Amino acid sequence: VNTARSIRPLLSGNNQRFYSTARTAFANNGWRNKAGVAVLGSAVLGLGALSAKEVYCDAVVEDKQRKAEGPITDKDPMRLRMEAFVKGLQNRIVSEMEQLDGKQFTRTAWERIEGGEGITCVLQDGNVFEKAGVGISIVYGQLPKAAVEQMRHDRGKDISADGPVPFFAAGISLVIHPHNPNAPTVHMNFRYFEIENPDGTPQMWWFGGGSDLTPSYLFEEDAIHFHQVLKDGCDKYDKKYYSNFKQWCDKYFFIKHRGEARGIGGIFFDDLDDKPAEEIFSFIKEMGNRFNLSYIPIMKKRMNMKYTTEMKEWQQLRRGRYVEFNLVWDRGTKFGLQTPGARIEAILMSLPLTARWEYMKEPEEGSREEDLQEVLKNPRDWIPLD
């Protein structure tokens, strides 16, 4: 199949207008939870090797040639700009984590014959971090007919082709599990997804992502700081973003069989295309660049605090809950595990190095453990919602 061309010439002058066209059929419905679209937009980033035996379109070759010519600029296609951003963000975050820990990440680079690449950075048994993973994925591929039908149903949009259609996805995902029970686990993910027309222009595009905090012991000032940093970034672009995305996060990261949240929340969004792509991309960069500001100050306060054996055991129980959510409820993880050719190690990078399950274990009344559990069962608004 040779259906996609370079879209670089189409992104200058008046031809850039397709990025600004209102998606009224979708945008008027707000940010709804569309399972099929969310799965395809996030899980595909961990696949690494989808079933294909050759380069599927000219875009793969032309993008590779363009990157060899020199630095990516604002005149290049969004897919190349997102790729450049996540690569730079990964390097900055890994560098900051290595300074905190004193040990270096193991870096694994991979390429897909059919188009794309990725870098998985993992640190295990560090001085500060029990396990930390920061991965990026750049994926060119084709959506099968079943996925096309799912998107038609979920988005209410016409996709011209009935058979496989070219797509592109780029994203960064990280999960950090510290040793110290006083220090929280953090998760962050930002991604871009594009379906192309026969002429190579994006037929559909959207962004997704979020960032959330999962403590074992509750420090209210940490929760307030984390949420305030996220809200300040959201407010630069839309005063409704934080409120909408915070509530979406509370709803999504909920362990239904336990009747409790995975953590104390943050923001979560998907299928975001309600504004021009340039504006949303700027928002994505703003929030990605806020990660260090949101998390590093908390780590510096908590990573050297004293803790007991009992506190460590409680942390392991909470990590067990983390595993339960990721394997039972997270749509992206489930989709990835069921997909032939997936990079399983990358998909399971988010799991902690150790976890614990005890039969009928409940926290003592009036304990700090009970304080956390109360918040998980009844999520709070840590800062006022607009």
Secondary structure as UniProt FT lines:
FT   HELIX           8..11
FT   HELIX           13..19
FT   HELIX           24..27
FT   TURN            28..29
FT   HELIX           35..43
FT   HELIX           44..46
FT   HELIX           58..69
FT   TURN            74..75
FT   HELIX           78..101
FT   STRAND          106..111
FT   TURN            113..114
FT   STRAND          116..124
FT   STRAND          129..143
FT   HELIX           145..155
FT   STRAND          165..178
FT   TURN            181..182
FT   STRAND          185..196
FT   TURN            198..199
FT   STRAND          202..214
FT   HELIX           220..235
FT   TURN            236..237
FT   TURN            239..240
FT   HELIX           241..252
FT   STRAND          254..255
FT   TURN            256..259
FT   STRAND          260..261
FT   STRAND          265..272
FT   HELIX           277..289
FT   HELIX           291..302
FT   TURN            303..304
FT   HELIX           309..324
FT   HELIX           325..329
FT   HELIX           331..337
FT   TURN            340..341
FT   HELIX           344..347
FT   HELIX           348..350
FT   TURN            359..360
FT   TURN            365..366
FT   HELIX           368..377
//
